Every structure is written in C-alpha cells, then in structure tokens.
Amino acid sequence: MPDLDRWDLLVRRDDLTDSEVRRAPLEPLEPGEVRLAAEKFALTAITATYARLGESELPFFDAFPGPDGHGRVPTWGYARVEESLHPEIAVGTRYFGFLPLSSHVTLAASPTVRGFADTAPGRDYLHPWYREYLLAGEPDALDDHRLLLRPLYPASFNLAEFLGREVESGTVLITSASSKTAVGLAALLAGREGLRTVGVTAAGNLDFTRGLGHYDEVITYEDLPSAEVPESVVLVDFTGQAERLFLVYDRFGAALKDALLVGYTHPGAEIEPPPGLTVPEPWIFFTPSEEQRLIEKEGEEEYRSRYGRSEGKFVEAALSWLTVSRVAGPQALAAAYRSLIDGALPPHTGTVGTPR
C-alpha cells in the first residue's frame, strides 16, 4: 500500500484502463517553486477527455509525466501551498487550477493579478489557460458544485457566445446532451430568438435531459435516422465518436451548415474527425481561443465580470439537478477514474475526490 500522504495515480499511456497508485518521491524545491497539496479534485467527463487525448497532438500526459510509459491524468481541483520558495506566494494559500491526480504537485510560479502562472518549460506547450492558478476563497455551500462546473462552464459560455454571433437562426443540434457542458450551453441558448436547440442523448438519460427544461426538443441516438430535418442545422458534438458523427451527417445532409467538435465524452472518442465525412468539414472548437478573442474585443475586466455572473447563476441553479458524489483516498479515486473511462457515471451526478 503506497504512502497515503504522498502518492501518484499512474495510468498506462497505451491502456487507459490500467491504473495503479504508487508512492511519490519528495524532491527538494528550487528557488521560485511552490509545492501544492491537493485538497479536492473534480472528476467529470473532461477528466476522461484529457486521458483520451493523452497521446494526441495536444498530449496531456506530457503535462505531468510519469515513469515507465505511465502518465498522471490531469484534472481540475483546489490545492493549498504546502511549501514555497517564492517570496510572494504564501504557505496555506488556496488555489484552483490544473492538477494531476496526485497528492502533490510542484510548479514554477510567477505571480499574476489573479493568482500565479506556472512557468515550467516542460509545460509551456500548453495554452496559458491550463497554466494559470487562481486564488480561491475558503469552502462554502457551493464549493463542490463550483469545483465540478468551473472546468466545464467556460466551454458552455464561449460556445454560446460564438453561436449567438455566428448563427442568426436555425437549429443547434447538441450531442451528448446530458453532459454538463452541453447542459450549460443549452441553458444559455434557451430563449434565444431564432435559435432552436435539439439535444441528442442515450435512451437512459432521456428523462433527465428533458426534465432540465433547457432544450426545445430532446431525442435519442436511435431517433436520429428518422429525426426531422430543418432548413439549417449546426452540430455541436460532445461525443468525439465517429459513429455518432456519421449518423448526423447521413441524416441531415445539405441542411448541415457547420459542425463543431467540442468534447470527447464517449468511449472510443478520437480527437481528429473521421475520414469520409461530407461537407461541412468538422472543426475543433478550442475554448481558450474564443475566450481570448472576447477579451481582446471587450477588455479583460468586462469579460471576467460578465462570465463570473453567468457562472455563478449556473452553479446556483445546478443545486436543483446536480448531486455530488464524494470519494476519498487514492484507491477510491482510481476507481472513480475507471468509471469515467468506462462512461459509467450518470449525468445528474458529479464526483468530488479528496486525496485522503
């Protein structure tokens, strides 16, 4: 049994279902570095996405490498500074950011207005979005819900901004409609004049997704071959699954005007669109790029304020439908991770894990 005070959850880079917990070494800090002790992890579909993209053109396994062909899967979480060799970063300070599924992580810190940025050269291939650690308040009644949704809602918000700007009218078809990012998007698009939202989900999630009241219509994947074909359809795909994409393209044909690839929630998901799809050519929507575009347009303060109000409203509303499941300790975290890879967790729940 590994030392429960200092451990890494390691995943084989060539077999995402093969994970193990190992004792983590304690390396001395270099000047300017800080060691964060993980406090809480958000275990959601995006955690599985990072694992599935681990060896892709955006190799998330390289963010926090492991030994012998293993990687440490990144996720989002809260952590506190346990040790600091940076004069401006105090021990005990709480941050939200990109963390490996490990008890601790060491980062090279450069203070910012909102927290600090990780400047380690081994992670400089990542967008700055993944290297910024934000000052976080002390836990409150919304702490777990905020943790689960904060990594996901930026995609919802920026997708809604993009679609509101680029799609004047028509149908927005959203796959994996029960996923939390899709739910956030549907909530933001609800009531938009000229836009109709149709969610597509598994049969077992149909009642839950309809019950949210955000979509104009919800159908199952089995319904797709006989679905109504509107004049104009924009696909927002959260599955990353070739079979789902072909179903949509085969049914909607010339009515399909655009196809955005956003998530990789389903087992077998692939980052690149499958060959053989007709026009329009599907493209990857990258949330940080759209966020930066909006910041440059309206100014960072205005954007952050507007986003913060929207996120706060969504997190509070989620109390009515999102149930928090809590696990503790590395072995329980490993089991929760495997459930995510298997696609076994119901949409109305979210898992918050603690290191011990």
C-alpha positions as CSV (number, residue, x, y, z in Angstrom):
1,M,0.0,0.0,0.0
2,P,1.5,3.3,-1.0
3,D,2.2,6.1,1.5
4,L,-1.2,7.8,1.7
5,D,0.4,11.1,2.4
6,R,2.4,11.3,-0.9
7,W,1.2,9.4,-3.9
8,D,0.6,9.5,-7.7
9,L,-2.2,7.8,-9.6
10,L,-0.5,6.5,-12.7
11,V,-2.2,5.4,-15.9
12,R,-0.5,3.4,-18.7
13,R,-0.2,5.6,-21.7
14,D,-1.1,2.8,-24.1
15,D,-4.0,1.4,-22.0
16,L,-6.2,3.9,-20.2
17,T,-8.0,1.2,-18.2
18,D,-4.7,0.1,-16.5
19,S,-4.1,2.4,-13.5
20,E,-2.2,2.0,-10.2
21,V,-1.2,4.1,-7.2
22,R,2.5,4.5,-6.4
23,R,4.4,6.2,-3.7
24,A,5.6,9.6,-4.9
25,P,9.1,10.8,-4.3
26,L,9.7,14.0,-2.3
27,E,12.1,16.3,-4.4
28,P,13.5,19.5,-2.9
29,L,12.1,22.7,-4.2
30,E,14.2,25.0,-6.5
31,P,14.0,28.8,-6.0
32,G,10.7,30.2,-7.3
33,E,8.9,26.9,-7.0
34,V,5.9,26.0,-4.9
35,R,4.6,22.7,-3.8
36,L,0.8,22.4,-3.8
37,A,-1.0,19.8,-1.7
38,A,-4.2,18.7,-3.4
39,E,-7.4,19.4,-1.5
40,K,-10.2,18.4,-3.9
41,F,-10.4,17.0,-7.4
42,A,-13.3,17.4,-9.9
43,L,-13.8,14.0,-11.6
44,T,-16.0,14.7,-14.7
45,A,-16.1,13.7,-18.4
46,I,-13.4,16.3,-19.1
47,T,-11.0,14.2,-16.9
48,A,-11.6,11.2,-19.2
49,T,-11.2,13.6,-22.2
50,Y,-7.7,14.6,-21.0
51,A,-6.8,10.9,-20.7
52,R,-8.1,10.1,-24.2
53,L,-6.1,13.0,-25.6
54,G,-3.1,12.0,-23.6
55,E,-1.1,10.9,-26.7
56,S,-2.7,13.3,-29.2
57,E,-1.4,16.4,-30.9
58,L,-2.2,18.1,-27.5
59,P,-0.5,15.5,-25.3
60,F,-2.0,16.0,-21.9
61,F,0.1,13.1,-20.5
62,D,3.1,15.3,-21.0
63,A,1.8,17.9,-18.6
64,F,2.6,15.8,-15.6
65,P,4.7,12.9,-16.8
66,G,5.0,9.6,-15.0
67,P,7.6,6.9,-15.1
68,D,8.0,3.8,-17.4
69,G,5.3,4.6,-20.0
70,H,2.8,5.9,-17.5
71,G,1.2,9.3,-17.2
72,R,-0.6,11.2,-14.5
73,V,-4.1,12.2,-15.7
74,P,-4.8,15.9,-15.3
75,T,-8.0,17.2,-13.9
76,W,-9.1,20.4,-12.2
77,G,-9.1,21.0,-8.5
78,Y,-8.4,23.0,-5.4
79,A,-5.0,22.9,-3.7
80,R,-3.1,24.7,-1.0
81,V,0.5,25.8,-0.9
82,E,2.3,23.4,1.4
83,E,5.8,24.7,0.7
84,S,7.0,27.8,-1.1
85,L,10.3,29.1,-2.3
86,H,8.7,32.1,-3.9
87,P,8.6,35.3,-1.7
88,E,5.2,36.4,-3.0
89,I,3.3,33.1,-2.6
90,A,2.4,32.2,1.0
91,V,2.1,28.8,2.5
92,G,-1.6,27.9,3.1
93,T,-3.0,29.9,0.2
94,R,-5.8,28.1,-1.7
95,Y,-5.8,28.0,-5.5
96,F,-8.0,26.5,-8.3
97,G,-6.2,25.1,-11.3
98,F,-5.0,22.2,-13.4
99,L,-3.7,19.4,-11.3
100,P,-2.5,15.8,-11.8
101,L,-4.4,13.0,-9.9
102,S,-1.6,13.1,-7.3
103,S,-1.4,14.1,-3.6
104,H,1.1,16.9,-4.5
105,V,2.4,18.8,-7.5
106,T,5.5,21.1,-7.8
107,L,5.1,24.2,-10.0
108,A,7.4,27.0,-11.1
109,A,5.4,30.1,-10.1
110,S,5.2,33.6,-11.5
111,P,2.6,35.8,-9.7
112,T,-0.3,37.3,-11.6
113,V,-3.2,39.6,-10.7
114,R,-5.5,36.6,-10.2
115,G,-3.0,34.1,-8.7
116,F,0.1,32.8,-10.3
117,A,1.2,31.2,-13.6
118,D,3.2,28.0,-13.9
119,T,6.3,28.8,-16.0
120,A,7.9,25.3,-16.0
121,P,9.4,24.8,-19.5
122,G,8.1,21.3,-19.7
123,R,4.5,22.6,-19.8
124,D,5.0,25.6,-22.0
125,Y,3.3,23.8,-24.9
126,L,0.0,24.1,-23.0
127,H,-2.2,27.1,-23.6
128,P,-1.8,29.7,-20.7
129,W,-5.4,28.8,-19.7
130,Y,-4.0,25.5,-18.3
131,R,-1.1,27.1,-16.6
132,E,-2.9,29.7,-14.5
133,Y,-3.7,29.0,-10.9
134,L,-6.4,31.2,-9.5
135,L,-6.8,32.4,-5.9
136,A,-9.7,30.6,-4.4
137,G,-11.9,31.5,-1.4
138,E,-12.5,29.3,1.5
139,P,-15.0,26.5,1.1
140,D,-18.7,27.5,1.2
141,A,-22.0,25.8,0.5
142,L,-21.4,25.9,-3.3
143,D,-17.8,24.8,-3.1
144,D,-18.2,21.3,-4.6
145,H,-20.7,22.4,-7.3
146,R,-18.4,25.2,-8.2
147,L,-15.5,22.8,-8.5
148,L,-17.4,20.4,-10.7
149,L,-18.7,23.0,-13.1
150,R,-15.9,25.6,-13.2
151,P,-13.7,23.5,-15.5
152,L,-16.7,22.9,-17.9
153,Y,-18.7,26.1,-17.9
154,P,-16.1,28.2,-19.9
155,A,-16.8,25.9,-22.9
156,S,-20.6,26.4,-22.4
157,F,-20.3,30.1,-22.1
158,N,-17.9,30.7,-25.0
159,L,-19.8,28.3,-27.3
160,A,-23.0,30.2,-26.6
161,E,-21.1,33.5,-27.4
162,F,-19.8,32.0,-30.7
163,L,-23.1,30.6,-31.8
164,G,-25.0,33.7,-30.8
165,R,-22.6,35.7,-33.0
166,E,-22.3,33.3,-36.0
167,V,-25.7,31.6,-36.2
168,E,-28.6,34.1,-36.7
169,S,-31.3,31.4,-37.0
170,G,-31.8,27.7,-37.3
171,T,-31.4,24.5,-35.2
172,V,-28.4,23.8,-33.0
173,L,-28.1,20.0,-32.6
174,I,-26.2,19.1,-29.4
175,T,-25.0,15.5,-28.9
176,S,-24.2,14.1,-25.5
177,A,-26.9,16.4,-24.4
178,S,-26.9,15.2,-20.8
179,S,-23.2,16.1,-20.3
180,K,-22.7,19.1,-18.0
181,T,-21.0,21.3,-20.7
182,A,-23.9,20.6,-23.0
183,V,-26.4,21.4,-20.3
184,G,-24.7,24.7,-19.7
185,L,-24.7,25.5,-23.4
186,A,-28.4,24.7,-23.7
187,A,-29.3,26.8,-20.6
188,L,-27.5,29.8,-22.2
189,L,-29.2,29.3,-25.6
190,A,-32.7,28.8,-24.1
191,G,-35.0,31.5,-25.3
192,R,-32.5,32.9,-27.9
193,E,-34.7,34.3,-30.7
194,G,-34.3,32.4,-33.9
195,L,-32.4,29.5,-32.4
196,R,-33.9,26.1,-31.7
197,T,-32.0,23.6,-29.6
198,V,-32.3,19.8,-30.1
199,G,-30.4,17.6,-27.7
200,V,-29.4,14.1,-28.5
201,T,-28.7,11.6,-25.7
202,A,-28.7,8.0,-24.7
203,A,-32.1,6.5,-24.0
204,G,-31.3,6.0,-20.3
205,N,-30.6,9.8,-20.0
206,L,-33.7,10.9,-21.9
207,D,-36.0,11.7,-18.9
208,F,-33.2,13.6,-17.1
209,T,-32.3,15.7,-20.1
210,R,-35.9,16.6,-20.9
211,G,-36.6,17.3,-17.3
212,L,-34.0,20.1,-17.2
213,G,-36.2,22.2,-19.5
214,H,-33.3,23.8,-21.4
215,Y,-33.8,22.1,-24.8
216,D,-36.6,22.8,-27.2
217,E,-36.5,19.1,-28.0
218,V,-34.6,16.0,-26.8
219,I,-34.2,12.8,-28.8
220,T,-32.2,9.6,-28.5
221,Y,-29.4,8.5,-30.9
222,E,-31.8,5.8,-32.0
223,D,-34.2,8.5,-33.1
224,L,-31.6,10.3,-35.3
225,P,-32.3,8.3,-38.6
226,S,-35.9,9.5,-38.5
227,A,-35.4,12.9,-37.0
228,E,-37.0,16.0,-38.6
229,V,-34.6,17.8,-41.0
230,P,-34.9,21.6,-40.6
231,E,-33.6,24.0,-43.2
232,S,-30.4,24.9,-41.3
233,V,-28.6,22.8,-38.7
234,V,-25.4,23.5,-36.8
235,L,-23.9,20.5,-35.0
236,V,-22.2,20.8,-31.6
237,D,-20.6,17.4,-30.9
238,F,-19.5,16.4,-27.4
239,T,-19.1,12.7,-28.1
240,G,-16.0,12.6,-30.3
241,Q,-17.4,9.3,-31.7
242,A,-17.2,8.6,-35.5
243,E,-20.4,6.6,-35.5
244,R,-22.4,9.5,-34.0
245,L,-20.9,11.9,-36.5
246,F,-21.8,9.8,-39.5
247,L,-25.3,9.4,-38.1
248,V,-25.8,13.2,-38.1
249,Y,-24.2,13.7,-41.5
250,D,-26.2,10.9,-43.1
251,R,-29.5,12.2,-41.7
252,F,-29.1,16.0,-42.2
253,G,-27.1,16.2,-45.4
254,A,-27.2,19.6,-47.1
255,A,-29.1,21.1,-44.2
256,L,-26.0,20.7,-42.0
257,K,-24.2,24.1,-42.2
258,D,-21.4,23.7,-39.6
259,A,-20.0,21.1,-37.3
260,L,-18.1,22.0,-34.1
261,L,-16.2,19.3,-32.3
262,V,-16.0,20.2,-28.6
263,G,-15.9,17.1,-26.4
264,Y,-14.8,13.5,-26.2
265,T,-17.2,12.1,-23.6
266,H,-17.8,8.7,-25.1
267,P,-15.5,5.6,-25.1
268,G,-13.8,5.3,-28.4
269,A,-13.7,9.0,-28.9
270,E,-10.9,10.4,-31.2
271,I,-9.6,13.9,-31.5
272,E,-9.5,14.0,-35.2
273,P,-12.7,13.8,-37.3
274,P,-13.1,10.5,-39.1
275,P,-12.3,10.4,-42.9
276,G,-15.2,10.2,-45.3
277,L,-17.5,12.9,-43.9
278,T,-19.1,15.1,-46.5
279,V,-19.2,18.9,-46.2
280,P,-19.2,20.9,-44.0
281,E,-15.7,19.9,-42.7
282,P,-16.0,19.5,-38.9
283,W,-13.6,21.6,-36.9
284,I,-12.3,21.6,-33.3
285,F,-13.7,24.4,-31.1
286,F,-11.0,25.4,-28.7
287,T,-12.4,27.3,-25.7
288,P,-9.3,29.3,-24.8
289,S,-9.0,30.8,-28.3
290,E,-12.6,32.1,-28.2
291,E,-12.2,33.4,-24.7
292,Q,-9.1,35.3,-25.8
293,R,-10.9,36.8,-28.8
294,L,-13.7,38.1,-26.5
295,I,-11.2,39.5,-24.0
296,E,-9.4,41.4,-26.8
297,K,-12.8,42.7,-28.0
298,E,-14.3,43.9,-24.8
299,G,-11.5,44.1,-22.3
300,E,-10.5,41.6,-19.7
301,E,-12.3,43.2,-16.8
302,E,-15.6,43.4,-18.6
303,Y,-15.3,39.8,-19.9
304,R,-14.4,38.4,-16.5
305,S,-17.2,40.2,-14.8
306,R,-19.8,39.1,-17.3
307,Y,-18.5,35.5,-17.3
308,G,-18.4,35.4,-13.5
309,R,-22.1,36.5,-13.2
310,S,-23.1,33.8,-15.7
311,E,-21.1,31.1,-14.0
312,G,-22.5,32.0,-10.5
313,K,-26.0,31.8,-11.8
314,F,-25.5,28.4,-13.4
315,V,-23.7,26.9,-10.3
316,E,-26.5,28.0,-8.0
317,A,-29.2,26.6,-10.4
318,A,-27.3,23.3,-10.5
319,L,-28.1,22.7,-6.9
320,S,-31.6,21.5,-8.2
321,W,-30.2,18.8,-10.5
322,L,-26.5,18.0,-9.8
323,T,-25.9,15.6,-7.0
324,V,-22.3,15.5,-5.6
325,S,-20.8,12.1,-5.0
326,R,-17.7,12.1,-2.8
327,V,-14.8,9.7,-2.7
328,A,-11.7,9.8,-0.5
329,G,-8.2,8.3,-0.9
330,P,-6.2,7.2,-3.9
331,Q,-7.8,3.8,-4.4
332,A,-11.3,5.3,-4.4
333,L,-10.0,8.0,-6.8
334,A,-8.6,5.3,-9.1
335,A,-12.0,3.5,-9.1
336,A,-13.8,6.8,-9.9
337,Y,-11.3,7.4,-12.8
338,R,-12.0,4.0,-14.2
339,S,-15.8,4.6,-14.1
340,L,-15.2,7.8,-16.1
341,I,-13.2,5.9,-18.7
342,D,-16.0,3.3,-18.9
343,G,-18.6,6.0,-19.3
344,A,-20.5,4.6,-16.3
345,L,-21.4,7.6,-14.3
346,P,-25.0,9.0,-14.6
347,P,-25.3,12.6,-15.8
348,H,-27.0,14.0,-12.8
349,T,-24.0,13.3,-10.5
350,G,-20.5,14.6,-10.3
351,T,-17.7,13.2,-8.3
352,V,-15.5,15.2,-6.0
353,G,-12.4,13.3,-4.7
354,T,-10.1,14.1,-1.8
355,P,-6.6,12.8,-1.5
356,R,-7.2,11.0,1.8
